[in-house]
Amino acid sequence: MTVRPLRFAALLMGATALSGPALAETVKLTVLGVGDAYNFAEEDGRGGFARLNAVARAERAANPNTLYVFDGDMLSPSLLSGFDKGQNTIDLTNIVPFDIAVPGNHEFDFGPENFLEKVKASKYPWAAVNITNADGSALEGVGGVMMKEIAGLKVALVPAAQDTSPEVASTGDLKFLPTVETAVAAARQAREDGADIVIGVVQTDMANDRELIASHAFDLIMSGDDHSYATAYDGVTAYVETSIDAEFLSPVDLLVEIGQDKDGKRTIHWVPAFRFIDTASVTPDPETQKLVDELQTKLDDSLNVEIGTTEVALDSRRNVVRAEESAMGDVIADAMRAATGADITITNGGGIRADRTYDPGTVLTRRDILTELPFGNVTVVTELPGSQVLAALENGVSQVEKGAGRFPQVSGISFAFDASAEPGKRVSEVMVGDQPLDMDKVYKVATNDYMLGGGDGYGALGGGKVIVNAGNGNLMANDVIDYVAGMGKITTEVSGRIRKLGGN
């Protein structure tokens, strides 16, 4: 059997221009992929499971030869998953089931037992060629390569998970084999086993995606993990990076011509046609929307749950969190450091938004924390030398006189600053714990994904070794909710972490 993409020119010339006998038939195979779908509801009229399910239903209705695949990450992190461990995403995707689902690293945020429970609750198959139990045996309910017969085509779905999952999630004693090596070997074996079309369904970063594409072991790769949208075709392998929260979808139509060469051997020629769907233009699926509305009510009820009591005054007023140490800022920074085990936390005061005070004795709810942290930022961790930590602090106080949101709220570190000094030369007396900041020592720094990406002028936080990135971290709000609930009573008071000098 000869399998290769059909060049555009050849397609336009028609079947008569191909050597050998006339082609027997042409099959249109549609593949719709999605991944990194965390939030059950739309945001700003785009994304969410109701719109996703509407698209999936429409694609299947338009073409019975449609494959609907999931390339990782749905059980976490989201506000609701913090309460139901991701069951909402299973209920929503069961309405329009996938043909195959690959576990992402976030499927293991609540441990492997929870993942396997969710597998049993799914009305669709989960699979990954590179995950086994510690003894090398297969996970119950988790398959490998899936071979499907579609309109005379043998289509192999090769599922592969992120091999860095043990570093960023709670995978227990599960064993993760190398993503690229294992997936490529499985794809080549599928071809030897007679697959006409080999489709990779993978959760891995773009660096690994490039290796998978370069292997030319796949006809099509649907990939998640990077939270971005992209399509590519190098003449051999087509590729889609499937966006986040179903905001943008790209069904791929493979126009497959099945025939024979002059020696009577089966031939497969194809060319991809990428389509782009901005789900802002999609009418939500009514059945799914009904469940989404019910979940929203459930979330609203959950947010009113009491999580702890503050025994001290807390202050998140705008003029405080952007100019001085704040007890609320201390609590948030402490929560991030406790959740990650970092040495230091630096988070921007401008991300703290409730603009209010809490008297001693106030009972805190989940809603209070979400009101303080409304942006959906994620806690991340990077490794940086002390010199860059100092530069980050200098940036943080560089516009304090303007009330800029970059002002830092911190944990694990203390410092003084003089707002009357020249920006870039304002910070002094920096201590990490009870030791002076070492310019050459590498520290683990917890921050938020916005700042790690250079937001609020925090370029100094870049360039380090990122231990927990935005795709692998928890929502800051969830970290704080868990921290407050664990403490029960908040006793954190302003303690001199940030001291003003120069009388300003």
N, C-alpha and C positions, 0 to 999 in steps of 0.2 A: 504493500500500500504506500502510495506517495501522499504526503501531507505537507502543504505549504500554503502560505497566504496567496491569494489571488491579487496580483498587482492591479492598480486602478485602470491602467491602459487595457489590460487583458479583459477586465470586466466590461469595459465600454465596447470592446471589439465584438463581444458576444461569444457564445459557445462555439460557433463555427470556426472561429479563429484558433481554437485550441486543437492541438494535434490529437489524433486518435479518434475513436468513435464519439458520437454526440453524447453530451452529458445526459445522465438519466433524469436527474431532478435537481431542483434548487430548494434549499431549506433556509428559512429565516429563523435563526436562533437568537432570542433576546435574553440578555443577562442584566438583571437589576441588582446592584449591590448597595449595602448600607452598613455603616459601622459607627462606633463612638456615639451611640444614641442614648443619652443619659436622661434628659428631661422629658417627662411625659407630655407636657403641654407646649404649645407654640411659644415663641418669643418674638415680639414685634411682628406678629402675623406671618411668621416663617417657621418651618420645621415642626417638630412634634410628631407623635405617633398617628394622630388622626389624618394628617396630610400624607405621611408615609404610607399608611395603609390604603389611602385613596389611590395613590400612584401605583402601588403593587396590584391592587384589584384591576385598575385600568389596563396595566401592561398585560396581565394574564388574560383579560377579556379581549384585548386586541390581537394577541398572539398566543395560542395554546402552547407553543414551543418556547415558553418563558421559564427561566430559572431565576429564582429570587434567593439571594445569598446574603448572609450576615458575616462581616469580617471583624467582629470583636468589640467588646466593651459596651455593656448595657446595665449590668446589675448595680454599678456604682461608678462615680459618685453623683448623687443628687440629693436634694433635700428629702424627698420621699424615701429614697433608698436607705437613708439613715434610720428610717423607722421600720421599713418592711424588708430590708435586706435584698431589695431588687425585685420582689414579687410583682410589683406593678408593671415592670417591663415584660415579664413573662406573660401576664394576663393580656397586655396590649398586643404583643406580637402573636399570641395564640389566635387572635381574631383573624389575621391573615398570615398563616404560618410560612416560615422560610422553607426552602428545599434543603438547606444545610446552614448550620451556624457554627462558627469557630469561636472558642473562648478567648477573650482578651485578658490582659492582666487584671483588669478591674472585676472580672468574674470571680476572682479569688480574694477580693478585699475582705470578705467575711469568712474566709477559710474554705478549704476544699469540700468540707461537709455541706456547707450551704450551697456551693456550686452544684454538687451532685443532687441535692434536693431539688434545685431549680431545673436541672436536666430532666428529672422524673416528671416535673410539672409541665414541661414543654410539649407542645403538640407537633414538634418538628425535631429532627435529629441534630445532635451536636457531634462534632468530630474534630480531631487534630492528630496528624500523623506523628507528632513529636512530643506527646505527653503520655507518660506511663506511670504506673505505681512505682514505688521504690524498688521493687523486685523485677521491674521490667514488664509486668503484666499490664493488660489493657484496663483502662478505667471503665467501670460498669456504666453502660449507657453512652459511652463516648466512642464513636467509630473512627475509621480511617478514611482512605480514599473511597469515594462513592462513584460507582459507574452507573450511568443512566442511559437508557435507550430512548432517544427522542427523534421521531420522524425518520427513522432509518439511520440516525447518527449514534455512534457510541461516544458519549460525553463523560469524561472523567473530571470529577471535582476533587482537587487536592487541597485539603485543609491544613493549615500550619499556624501554630500559635507563637507568641512572642517568647523567645528563649530567655529573656531577661526578667520574666515574670517573678521568679523566686527572689530577685533583688528588690522588687518594688511592691510586691503583694504578699498575702499570707497563703502560700501554696503548700504549707505543711511539708510532707516528705515526698511529694510528687516529683517526678523526674522530667526535666525539659531538655530534649535533645536540640542541637543547633538548628535554628529555623531554616536558614538557607540550604545548608547541606542536606538536611533531611527532606525538605520539600522538593528540591531538585531531583534527588534520587527517586522519590515517590512519583514525580511527574514522568521521569524517563521510564520507570517500570510500568506506569499506566500506558504509555505509548507502546511499549513492547507487548503489553497485554491486549492491544488492539484498539485503543482509544483513537477515535477520529479527531476529537477536539479535547485539549487538556486545559482546564481552567484552574488557576490557583486562587484560593480564597484564604487570604493571609492577614494576620495582624502583626505588622512589624514596621519599623521606621523606613524612611525613604532610602537610606544608605543600603539597607538590605533589599529594598525593592529594586534598586538599580542592579544589584547582583543577580536577583531572580530574573529580571528582564534580560540581562546579558547572557544568562545561561541558555536562552532560547529553548528551554525545556517546556515552556508554556505557550499556548496560543493567546490566552487572556489571563490577566492578573487583576483581581479585585482586592484592594488593600485598604486597611484602616490603620489607626494609631496616630497619624500625624495631625489630625484635626484640620486638614486642608482639603481643597478640591483641586484635582489635576487629571488630565487625560494625556495619553501619549501613545505613539505607535511608531516602531522602528522598522516596519516592513516585515517583521517576523512575529513580534509579540505586542499585543494591545494591552493598555494599562489604564486603570482608573483608581485614583485616590478618592475615597468616598465621602469626604466632607465630615461634618459633625452635626448631630441632632437632626439629621435628615433635612438640613437647610437647603442643600443643593444636591440633586440626584442626576446621574448620568447613565441611563439605560444604554447598553451597547447592543446593536443589531449586527450579528455575524451573518453575512449572506454567504451561505455554504453551498457550493456546487459539488455534487457527488457524481462521479463518472468512472470511466475506465481508460487506461492508456492503451497504446497499440498492442501491448502484450496481454491485455485483459486484466491487468492489475487495477485494483480499486484506487481511485484518486480523489483527493479532497482539496478543493481550492476555496479560499474565503477572503473576504475583505471586511474590515470593521466600519460601522457607521455609528459615530458617537452622537448622542442627543443630550441636550442640557435642559434640566427642569429646575427652575427657581420655584420652590414650594410656596412662596408667597402668592403665586398665581393658582394654587391648587385649592379646590373646595374640600374641606375636611370630610372624611368618611363618617357618615352619621352614626353608625353602630359604635365606632371607636370613640367619637366625640362624646357620646353618652357616658362611656366609662371614664373618659378624661374628666368630664364634669364631676362625676362621682369622686374621682381621686382628688380633684381640687378641693372638694368639700372635706374629704378625709384629711388632706394636708392642712387645711385651715384649722380643723379641729385639733390636729396634732401640734400645730404651732402654738396653740394656747396652753399647752401642757407646761406645768411649772417644773423647773429644773434645779432651782437653788435659791438661796437667799443671800443678799449682800448684808454683811454686818457693818460695812463702812460706806461712806459716801462715794459714789462713782460719778464721774463727770466725762461726758463725751461732747460737750459744747464745742462748736467749730473753732472758736477763738482759743480754746484750751488745747485740743488735740493737734492744732497746727502751730503751736508756739511753746509748749512746755510738756513736761511729763504729766501724763493723765493716768489716773487709777484704772479707768476703762482700757486705755491703751496698754497698761501693764498687764491686765488680765488677758487681753487678746494676744499679746506677744508671748506671755508665759505659756498660754495654751498651745501656740504654734511650736514653741521649743519643746514642750512636754510631748507633743504628738510625734515629733521627728527625732528627738534625741540630739538636736543640734547644740552647738556651743553657744550660739548667738542668734537672736532674732532681731531683724530690722524690718518694720512694716510702716507704711506711710500713713500719717495721721489723716490725710485727705480721704482715705478709704473707710474711715469711721464716720458714720453719717447720721446717727439719730439726733444729734445736737440737743442733748438733754442732760439732766442730772437724775440720780437715783439716791433717795434718802436711805440711811441705814434702816434695815428691816424690810426693804423692798423685796418682794418675791419676783424673781426673774423667770421669764418664759422663753421658750424657743423663739417666739415671735420677736422678743426684745433683741435677741442676738442677730436675727435676720434683718431687723431694722437697722442695727448698727453696721452690719456687713451685707449690704444689698447687692453687691456687684457680681457675686458668684466667683470671686477670685479663689485661686487654688494655692494651698501651701506647698512651696517647693524648697529644695535644699541644694545648695552649691558649696563647693570648697574653694576658699579664697585666702590669699595671704593677708596678713594684718595690714599691709600697705593699702590694699584695695578696700578693706573694711573701713579704714580711716578716710579714704576718699569718698566712700559712700556716706559716711557721717557728715563730711564736709558738704557734700551735695545736699544732704537733708536739712542743714541749717543755713544754706546759702541764700535763701529767700524768706527767712523767717519774718523779716520786717514787712513783707508783702502778704503774709498769711497764706503762703503757698502750701498746697496739700502734700508736698514732699517731706514735710517735717517728720522726723523718725520717732516712732514709739518702739521701745527696745526691751529685750530681755537677755540676761546673761552678760550684759555689758553696761558700763556706766561711763559718762563723759561730762565734761564742762564745755560751754561755748560762750563766745563773746560776740554778740550781734553787732557791736560797733566796729569790729575788725573787718578787714577785707575778706570778701567771700573766698573760700579756699584756704583761709588761714584762721579760722574761727574756733576750731576744736582743739581741746587739750585734756590732759588728765584722763586718758582713756584706759579703763581697766576691764579686763575680762575675768569675771569672778573676782578673786583677790590678787590677780597678777596684772602688771602693765601689759597693754597690747604689744605683742611682738610683731614687728613689721615683716619679718620673714616667715613666721610660723603660719601654717595653713590651718584655718578654722572652718568648721562646718557652720554655715550660715543659713538659717531658715528665713524666707521672705515670701512674697507672693508673686505669682506668675507675671503680673503686670510689671512689677519692678524688675524682675529678673530679665525681662525683655527690654529694659531700658526706660520704662515708663517713669514719669516724674524726674527725668534727668539722671536716673540711676544706672548710667552706663558702667560705673565702677563695679556693679554686681555681675557683669558679664565676663566671659572669658575663662571662668573657672570650670572645674569638673562638676557637672551637674549630677547630683546623686538621685534626686527626685524631681522629675520635670512635670510640666503642667498636665501631661497625659497620665501621669502615675500618682499625682498627689491627691489629697483630700480637699474638699471645700473648706476654706478657712472657717466658715460659719459652723460646719459640722465639728471641726476640731475644738472650737470654743464651746459649743453646746456640750460635747462630751466632757470637756475639762470642767465646766461649771457643774454639770451633773455629778461628776466624780468627786468634786470637792464638797458639794452640798452647801457649804457656807463660804462666801467670799470674804476674806480678811485682808486682801491686798490693798495697801495704802501707798500714796506717793512717798517714796523713800530716798530720793536723791539720785536716781538713775541718770537724770539729766539736770544739770545745774547751770544756771545762767550766771554769767560774769559781766562785769562792765556796767552794771546798773541798768541794763536794758531788759 
